[in-house]
């Protein structure tokens, strides 16, 4: 995948953006992305990360990258830990598709490499609470002051979710080679979500895909160094993020995320502690959390199934499609269990 980065073209473009002069060196592909390519590089002694769509970009991939870049720029005025924005390129002629440049962050992805403190149960519990705290801070961002007033459409956000993801699913069925069979329980979960939708709360900034695989944590202490991967960010109901985070945590019934170093060591403590840490920072009502967990299972299951559909059509790796299909099935199983349908 690193062949998608033309170091000479990138260096020339960086010159036009006022970066310190010098060659683009030490290009290294980073782990963690299936939909986008992450490449770390060095220029003039400073380390950066370039993020661009993969070899077979999804529809609107360039637009999505540009939205992510806008969020990173806006976060500079907040207390949310994130990769510092450095530059955005909307010109397809440079690397063939838009991309964003970020400053590299000193941290580790706990799903790839376990920090030493996370080998102990107490260290993992502290890390779980730290993650919940940062998630709550995202929902507290004054998105209007940050310049994101027009970034989403919060009115009727929850009522749009079920038809939005049902339509997404219908789109997959047009891909050649994909059988198009509904995931087990799809209709039952859609009906549950429609019947039990909670009242709207004040809108806020949403990350859109908050889980440990999208975090860098400090190597020496249970602290979040940066929240990554803002491509699904929007303005809506931040409790959708909390539901997604809770749905990612392993329990005794289903493992809804692929294996990783953190989960091999153990869990991050009781869900009640995660929720309490979130509640200590957020003023939002949490009495409908089960509904948000079910929504997360429904939405994320459909999103992950897109990779299976794309694999059937030869647009992505078959092994990735199989793995994400298994995760989608596990998510729907959890959703049915939580909703009791």
Secondary structure as UniProt FT lines:
FT   HELIX           2..4
FT   HELIX           7..16
FT   TURN            17..18
FT   STRAND          25..29
FT   STRAND          36..43
FT   TURN            44..45
FT   STRAND          46..53
FT   TURN            59..60
FT   HELIX           61..75
FT   TURN            76..77
FT   STRAND          85..89
FT   HELIX           92..95
FT   STRAND          99..103
FT   TURN            110..112
FT   HELIX           116..119
FT   HELIX           121..140
FT   TURN            143..147
FT   TURN            149..150
FT   TURN            155..156
FT   HELIX           157..172
FT   TURN            173..174
FT   TURN            176..177
FT   TURN            184..185
FT   HELIX           186..195
FT   STRAND          204..206
FT   HELIX           212..214
FT   STRAND          215..217
FT   STRAND          224..227
FT   TURN            231..232
FT   STRAND          234..236
FT   HELIX           239..248
FT   HELIX           261..265
FT   HELIX           271..281
FT   TURN            287..288
FT   HELIX           289..312
FT   TURN            313..314
FT   HELIX           318..339
//
